Amino acid sequence: AQLVESGGGLVQAGGSLRLSCVASRRTFSSYAMGWFRQAPGKEREFVAAISRSGRNTNYVDSVNGRFTISRDNTANTVYLQMNSLKPEDTAVYYCASRFTGTDEAYDLRSRYNNWGQGTQVTVSS
């Protein structure tokens, strides 16, 4: 199955962006979804996750209160609304999925087995 991210770009510090990730599968509601990011020279890190129903979410501390993950299971899409962006948010952002029978929002990279190609987010100071 394919995951396609969009919505990245260049924004000034304090600005906002909304990332989207569209999945090419009819059973989207059976997948937990996550957003990860990778800055140059750094490991890919967890940003946010949402359970298959959308009822459970999970965030890394550094984005809590600024970013919001959501999903629309009728549109096979997961979103990441990013507000109050900081230069340290600059990275390539990746969408990931995991087929699951539970309603968990996984924060471990190893729990995901399908990844998108990524979208670049650059925040200028």
C-alpha positions, 0 to 999 in steps of 0.5 A: 500500500502506498502513503503519499505525504503533501503540505510541506514547505518553507515557513517563518518561525511562528507560522503554521503548516498542515501536512496530509498523508493519503493512503491507497487502501480501502481498509484505512480504518484498520491502521494506526498512523504516525508522523515521524521526522528526520533532520539532517545528521539526526535519527528519524524521531517520533512526532505524533501518532493516532489510533485506528479510530482516532480516539487515541493520540500520542505526541513527543513532548517537544510538539505537545500543544503545538501540533495536532494529529487527526484522521479522516477514515472516509478520505483515507487521510491523516493530517498533522496540523503544525502551529507555532513552528520553530526552526528546530522543527525543520526536517523531512516529515514521514507518514507511517502506518501499521495494521492493528487489531487494537486502538493504540497510538504507537510511538515506536518507529519499529511498530510501523512497517509502511512508510511514505517518501516524506515531505520537507518542512523548513522553518526560518528564523 
